[in-house]
Amino acid sequence: MPDRFDLENEITNLTAVSDDLVLLAGAVLEREEFSADELSNALLGLSVMVTLRSEKLFDIFKAVFQLDEYSPEMQKYTRE
């Protein structure tokens, strides 16, 4: 079962997207042959990665706080 340290780690990992965007911006500025298609593909790839990281982060959040599918059976009955 994940704990709050796993949650903190995933929050930190989400900030890697900022580093990826800075790297991409530098590549676009340095390479004259960087096509619109390459840039579009890179941005779409980053979008997919942000979505995946966010879903993983939310899943760990639910596990740490015992929400939804992670809640104990007794709590499930008292919430209805």
N, CA, C and O atoms as a GROMACS GRO file, in nm:
protein
  320
    1MET      N    1   0.085  -0.117   0.000
    1MET     CA    2   0.000   0.000   0.000
    1MET      C    3   0.090   0.124   0.000
    1MET      O    4   0.178   0.136   0.085
    2PRO      N    5   0.067   0.214  -0.094
    2PRO     CA    6   0.146   0.338  -0.097
    2PRO      C    7   0.125   0.422   0.028
    2PRO      O    8   0.020   0.414   0.092
    3ASP      N    9   0.225   0.501   0.062
    3ASP     CA   10   0.213   0.589   0.178
    3ASP      C   11   0.232   0.734   0.134
    3ASP      O   12   0.244   0.763   0.015
    4ARG      N   13   0.235   0.824   0.231
    4ARG     CA   14   0.244   0.967   0.196
    4ARG      C   15   0.375   1.002   0.129
    4ARG      O   16   0.381   1.100   0.055
    5PHE      N   17   0.480   0.923   0.153
    5PHE     CA   18   0.607   0.949   0.087
    5PHE      C   19   0.599   0.917  -0.062
    5PHE      O   20   0.658   0.986  -0.145
    6ASP      N   21   0.525   0.811  -0.096
    6ASP     CA   22   0.501   0.780  -0.237
    6ASP      C   23   0.422   0.892  -0.303
    6ASP      O   24   0.449   0.930  -0.417
    7LEU      N   25   0.325   0.944  -0.230
    7LEU     CA   26   0.245   1.055  -0.282
    7LEU      C   27   0.332   1.178  -0.308
    7LEU      O   28   0.321   1.241  -0.413
    8GLU      N   29   0.416   1.211  -0.212
    8GLU     CA   30   0.507   1.326  -0.229
    8GLU      C   31   0.600   1.304  -0.348
    8GLU      O   32   0.628   1.398  -0.422
    9ASN      N   33   0.648   1.182  -0.365
    9ASN     CA   34   0.738   1.150  -0.476
    9ASN      C   35   0.667   1.170  -0.610
    9ASN      O   36   0.727   1.223  -0.704
   10GLU      N   37   0.543   1.129  -0.620
   10GLU     CA   38   0.468   1.146  -0.745
   10GLU      C   39   0.439   1.293  -0.773
   10GLU      O   40   0.440   1.335  -0.889
   11ILE      N   41   0.413   1.371  -0.670
   11ILE     CA   42   0.393   1.515  -0.689
   11ILE      C   43   0.522   1.577  -0.744
   11ILE      O   44   0.517   1.660  -0.835
   12THR      N   45   0.634   1.537  -0.689
   12THR     CA   46   0.764   1.587  -0.737
   12THR      C   47   0.788   1.544  -0.881
   12THR      O   48   0.839   1.622  -0.962
   13ASN      N   49   0.753   1.419  -0.914
   13ASN     CA   50   0.772   1.370  -1.051
   13ASN      C   51   0.692   1.450  -1.153
   13ASN      O   52   0.732   1.463  -1.268
   14LEU      N   53   0.578   1.501  -1.110
   14LEU     CA   54   0.495   1.579  -1.201
   14LEU      C   55   0.566   1.707  -1.246
   14LEU      O   56   0.540   1.759  -1.354
   15THR      N   57   0.656   1.758  -1.162
   15THR     CA   58   0.729   1.879  -1.199
   15THR      C   59   0.831   1.853  -1.309
   15THR      O   60   0.885   1.948  -1.367
   16ALA      N   61   0.860   1.727  -1.339
   16ALA     CA   62   0.952   1.695  -1.447
   16ALA      C   63   0.900   1.744  -1.581
   16ALA      O   64   0.978   1.765  -1.674
   17VAL      N   65   0.771   1.763  -1.592
   17VAL     CA   66   0.711   1.813  -1.716
   17VAL      C   67   0.767   1.951  -1.748
   17VAL      O   68   0.794   1.982  -1.864
   18SER      N   69   0.784   2.032  -1.648
   18SER     CA   70   0.842   2.165  -1.668
   18SER      C   71   0.982   2.154  -1.729
   18SER      O   72   1.016   2.228  -1.821
   19ASP      N   73   1.061   2.063  -1.677
   19ASP     CA   74   1.196   2.042  -1.732
   19ASP      C   75   1.188   1.995  -1.877
   19ASP      O   76   1.268   2.038  -1.961
   20ASP      N   77   1.092   1.908  -1.908
   20ASP     CA   78   1.075   1.859  -2.044
   20ASP      C   79   1.038   1.973  -2.139
   20ASP      O   80   1.087   1.978  -2.252
   21LEU      N   81   0.951   2.064  -2.094
   21LEU     CA   82   0.912   2.177  -2.177
   21LEU      C   83   1.028   2.272  -2.204
   21LEU      O   84   1.043   2.323  -2.315
   22VAL      N   85   1.112   2.294  -2.102
   22VAL     CA   86   1.230   2.379  -2.120
   22VAL      C   87   1.325   2.314  -2.221
   22VAL      O   88   1.380   2.382  -2.307
   23LEU      N   89   1.344   2.183  -2.210
   23LEU     CA   90   1.430   2.111  -2.304
   23LEU      C   91   1.376   2.121  -2.446
   23LEU      O   92   1.452   2.144  -2.540
   24LEU      N   93   1.246   2.103  -2.461
   24LEU     CA   94   1.185   2.113  -2.593
   24LEU      C   95   1.198   2.253  -2.650
   24LEU      O   96   1.230   2.269  -2.768
   25ALA      N   97   1.175   2.355  -2.568
   25ALA     CA   98   1.188   2.493  -2.616
   25ALA      C   99   1.330   2.520  -2.664
   25ALA      O  100   1.350   2.585  -2.766
   26GLY      N  101   1.430   2.472  -2.589
   26GLY     CA  102   1.569   2.489  -2.631
   26GLY      C  103   1.598   2.419  -2.763
   26GLY      O  104   1.668   2.472  -2.848
   27ALA      N  105   1.542   2.299  -2.780
   27ALA     CA  106   1.564   2.225  -2.905
   27ALA      C  107   1.501   2.298  -3.023
   27ALA      O  108   1.559   2.301  -3.131
   28VAL      N  109   1.383   2.355  -3.003
   28VAL     CA  110   1.316   2.428  -3.111
   28VAL      C  111   1.398   2.551  -3.150
   28VAL      O  112   1.411   2.582  -3.268
   29LEU      N  113   1.453   2.621  -3.052
   29LEU     CA  114   1.532   2.741  -3.081
   29LEU      C  115   1.665   2.708  -3.146
   29LEU      O  116   1.711   2.783  -3.232
   30GLU      N  117   1.728   2.598  -3.108
   30GLU     CA  118   1.861   2.564  -3.159
   30GLU      C  119   1.858   2.496  -3.296
   30GLU      O  120   1.950   2.513  -3.375
   31ARG      N  121   1.754   2.421  -3.324
   31ARG     CA  122   1.747   2.346  -3.449
   31ARG      C  123   1.657   2.418  -3.549
   31ARG      O  124   1.537   2.431  -3.527
   32GLU      N  125   1.716   2.464  -3.657
   32GLU     CA  126   1.636   2.532  -3.760
   32GLU      C  127   1.548   2.434  -3.836
   32GLU      O  128   1.444   2.473  -3.889
   33GLU      N  129   1.588   2.308  -3.842
   33GLU     CA  130   1.512   2.211  -3.920
   33GLU      C  131   1.402   2.142  -3.838
   33GLU      O  132   1.345   2.042  -3.883
   34PHE      N  133   1.373   2.193  -3.721
   34PHE     CA  134   1.267   2.137  -3.637
   34PHE      C  135   1.133   2.171  -3.703
   34PHE      O  136   1.091   2.287  -3.704
   35SER      N  137   1.067   2.072  -3.758
   35SER     CA  138   0.944   2.096  -3.834
   35SER      C  139   0.824   2.114  -3.742
   35SER      O  140   0.827   2.078  -3.624
   36ALA      N  141   0.720   2.169  -3.798
   36ALA     CA  142   0.595   2.186  -3.723
   36ALA      C  143   0.540   2.050  -3.682
   36ALA      O  144   0.483   2.036  -3.574
   37ASP      N  145   0.558   1.950  -3.768
   37ASP     CA  146   0.512   1.814  -3.738
   37ASP      C  147   0.589   1.756  -3.618
   37ASP      O  148   0.529   1.694  -3.530
   38GLU      N  149   0.720   1.776  -3.616
   38GLU     CA  150   0.800   1.727  -3.503
   38GLU      C  151   0.760   1.797  -3.373
   38GLU      O  152   0.748   1.733  -3.269
   39LEU      N  153   0.740   1.927  -3.381
   39LEU     CA  154   0.699   2.002  -3.262
   39LEU      C  155   0.563   1.956  -3.214
   39LEU      O  156   0.542   1.936  -3.094
   40SER      N  157   0.471   1.938  -3.306
   40SER     CA  158   0.337   1.891  -3.269
   40SER      C  159   0.344   1.754  -3.204
   40SER      O  160   0.277   1.731  -3.103
   41ASN      N  161   0.422   1.663  -3.260
   41ASN     CA  162   0.436   1.529  -3.202
   41ASN      C  163   0.497   1.535  -3.062
   41ASN      O  164   0.454   1.462  -2.972
   42ALA      N  165   0.596   1.621  -3.045
   42ALA     CA  166   0.661   1.634  -2.914
   42ALA      C  167   0.561   1.687  -2.810
   42ALA      O  168   0.556   1.637  -2.698
   43LEU      N  169   0.483   1.787  -2.848
   43LEU     CA  170   0.384   1.843  -2.755
   43LEU      C  171   0.274   1.743  -2.723
   43LEU      O  172   0.229   1.734  -2.609
   44LEU      N  173   0.231   1.668  -2.822
   44LEU     CA  174   0.130   1.565  -2.796
   44LEU      C  175   0.185   1.457  -2.705
   44LEU      O  176   0.113   1.407  -2.618
   45GLY      N  177   0.310   1.420  -2.724
   45GLY     CA  178   0.374   1.322  -2.636
   45GLY      C  179   0.381   1.372  -2.492
   45GLY      O  180   0.355   1.297  -2.398
   46LEU      N  181   0.416   1.498  -2.476
   46LEU     CA  182   0.420   1.556  -2.341
   46LEU      C  183   0.280   1.558  -2.279
   46LEU      O  184   0.265   1.535  -2.159
   47SER      N  185   0.180   1.584  -2.361
   47SER     CA  186   0.043   1.583  -2.311
   47SER      C  187   0.004   1.445  -2.259
   47SER      O  188  -0.057   1.433  -2.154
   48VAL      N  189   0.040   1.343  -2.332
   48VAL     CA  190   0.012   1.205  -2.288
   48VAL      C  191   0.085   1.176  -2.158
   48VAL      O  192   0.028   1.114  -2.067
   49MET      N  193   0.209   1.218  -2.147
   49MET     CA  194   0.287   1.192  -2.026
   49MET      C  195   0.227   1.264  -1.904
   49MET      O  196   0.223   1.208  -1.795
   50VAL      N  197   0.180   1.387  -1.923
   50VAL     CA  198   0.116   1.460  -1.813
   50VAL      C  199  -0.010   1.387  -1.767
   50VAL      O  200  -0.035   1.374  -1.647
   51THR      N  201  -0.087   1.339  -1.862
   51THR     CA  202  -0.208   1.264  -1.828
   51THR      C  203  -0.175   1.138  -1.750
   51THR      O  204  -0.238   1.110  -1.648
   52LEU      N  205  -0.076   1.062  -1.797
   52LEU     CA  206  -0.037   0.939  -1.728
   52LEU      C  207   0.016   0.967  -1.588
   52LEU      O  208  -0.019   0.897  -1.493
   53ARG      N  209   0.101   1.068  -1.575
   53ARG     CA  210   0.155   1.103  -1.444
   53ARG      C  211   0.044   1.147  -1.349
   53ARG      O  212   0.044   1.112  -1.231
   54SER      N  213  -0.052   1.224  -1.401
   54SER     CA  214  -0.162   1.273  -1.318
   54SER      C  215  -0.251   1.158  -1.272
   54SER      O  216  -0.294   1.154  -1.157
   55GLU      N  217  -0.279   1.064  -1.362
   55GLU     CA  218  -0.360   0.948  -1.324
   55GLU      C  219  -0.290   0.865  -1.217
   55GLU      O  220  -0.354   0.818  -1.123
   56LYS      N  221  -0.160   0.846  -1.232
   56LYS     CA  222  -0.085   0.770  -1.131
   56LYS      C  223  -0.086   0.843  -0.997
   56LYS      O  224  -0.104   0.781  -0.892
   57LEU      N  225  -0.066   0.974  -1.001
   57LEU     CA  226  -0.068   1.055  -0.880
   57LEU      C  227  -0.204   1.045  -0.811
   57LEU      O  228  -0.209   1.028  -0.689
   58PHE      N  229  -0.312   1.055  -0.885
   58PHE     CA  230  -0.446   1.048  -0.825
   58PHE      C  231  -0.474   0.910  -0.768
   58PHE      O  232  -0.538   0.898  -0.664
   59ASP      N  233  -0.425   0.805  -0.835
   59ASP     CA  234  -0.444   0.670  -0.784
   59ASP      C  235  -0.372   0.653  -0.650
   59ASP      O  236  -0.428   0.593  -0.558
   60ILE      N  237  -0.251   0.704  -0.640
   60ILE     CA  238  -0.178   0.696  -0.513
   60ILE      C  239  -0.246   0.780  -0.406
   60ILE      O  240  -0.252   0.739  -0.290
   61PHE      N  241  -0.299   0.896  -0.444
   61PHE     CA  242  -0.374   0.980  -0.351
   61PHE      C  243  -0.492   0.902  -0.293
   61PHE      O  244  -0.514   0.903  -0.172
   62LYS      N  245  -0.568   0.834  -0.380
   62LYS     CA  246  -0.682   0.756  -0.333
   62LYS      C  247  -0.638   0.643  -0.241
   62LYS      O  248  -0.706   0.613  -0.143
   63ALA      N  249  -0.525   0.581  -0.272
   63ALA     CA  250  -0.477   0.471  -0.189
   63ALA      C  251  -0.433   0.521  -0.052
   63ALA      O  252  -0.463   0.459   0.050
   64VAL      N  253  -0.360   0.633  -0.049
   64VAL     CA  254  -0.311   0.686   0.078
   64VAL      C  255  -0.427   0.726   0.170
   64VAL      O  256  -0.423   0.702   0.290
   65PHE      N  257  -0.530   0.787   0.112
   65PHE     CA  258  -0.643   0.833   0.192
   65PHE      C  259  -0.759   0.734   0.194
   65PHE      O  260  -0.868   0.766   0.241
   66GLN      N  261  -0.736   0.616   0.142
   66GLN     CA  262  -0.833   0.507   0.142
   66GLN      C  263  -0.968   0.551   0.085
   66GLN      O  264  -1.071   0.542   0.151
   67LEU      N  265  -0.965   0.597  -0.037
   67LEU     CA  266  -1.085   0.643  -0.106
   67LEU      C  267  -1.123   0.545  -0.217
   67LEU      O  268  -1.040   0.467  -0.263
   68ASP      N  269  -1.247   0.550  -0.257
   68ASP     CA  270  -1.301   0.469  -0.367
   68ASP      C  271  -1.266   0.322  -0.350
   68ASP      O  272  -1.300   0.261  -0.249
   69GLU      N  273  -1.199   0.264  -0.447
   69GLU     CA  274  -1.170   0.121  -0.444
   69GLU      C  275  -1.071   0.082  -0.334
   69GLU      O  276  -1.056  -0.037  -0.305
   70TYR      N  277  -1.004   0.178  -0.273
   70TYR     CA  278  -0.907   0.150  -0.168
   70TYR      C  279  -0.967   0.160  -0.027
   70TYR      O  280  -0.898   0.132   0.071
   71SER      N  281  -1.093   0.198  -0.016
   71SER     CA  282  -1.150   0.213   0.118
   71SER      C  283  -1.180   0.075   0.177
   71SER      O  284  -1.218  -0.018   0.105
   72PRO      N  285  -1.162   0.063   0.307
   72PRO     CA  286  -1.193  -0.065   0.373
   72PRO      C  287  -1.341  -0.100   0.354
   72PRO      O  288  -1.425  -0.011   0.338
   73GLU      N  289  -1.371  -0.227   0.358
   73GLU     CA  290  -1.508  -0.273   0.334
   73GLU      C  291  -1.610  -0.210   0.429
   73GLU      O  292  -1.719  -0.174   0.387
   74MET      N  293  -1.574  -0.197   0.556
   74MET     CA  294  -1.667  -0.137   0.652
   74MET      C  295  -1.701   0.007   0.617
   74MET      O  296  -1.815   0.049   0.633
   75GLN      N  297  -1.605   0.082   0.569
   75GLN     CA  298  -1.632   0.221   0.532
   75GLN      C  299  -1.721   0.229   0.411
   75GLN      O  300  -1.801   0.322   0.399
   76LYS      N  301  -1.709   0.134   0.320
   76LYS     CA  302  -1.793   0.136   0.200
   76LYS      C  303  -1.940   0.126   0.238
   76LYS      O  304  -2.025   0.191   0.176
   77TYR      N  305  -1.970   0.046   0.337
   77TYR     CA  306  -2.110   0.030   0.377
   77TYR      C  307  -2.164   0.153   0.450
   77TYR      O  308  -2.282   0.184   0.438
   78THR      N  309  -2.079   0.222   0.525
   78THR     CA  310  -2.127   0.338   0.600
   78THR      C  311  -2.141   0.462   0.511
   78THR      O  312  -2.206   0.558   0.551
   79ARG      N  313  -2.082   0.462   0.393
   79ARG     CA  314  -2.090   0.577   0.304
   79ARG      C  315  -2.216   0.577   0.221
   79ARG      O  316  -2.253   0.681   0.165
   80GLU      N  317  -2.282   0.465   0.211
   80GLU     CA  318  -2.399   0.456   0.123
   80GLU      C  319  -2.522   0.515   0.184
   80GLU      O  320  -2.628   0.515   0.122
   0.00000   0.00000   0.00000
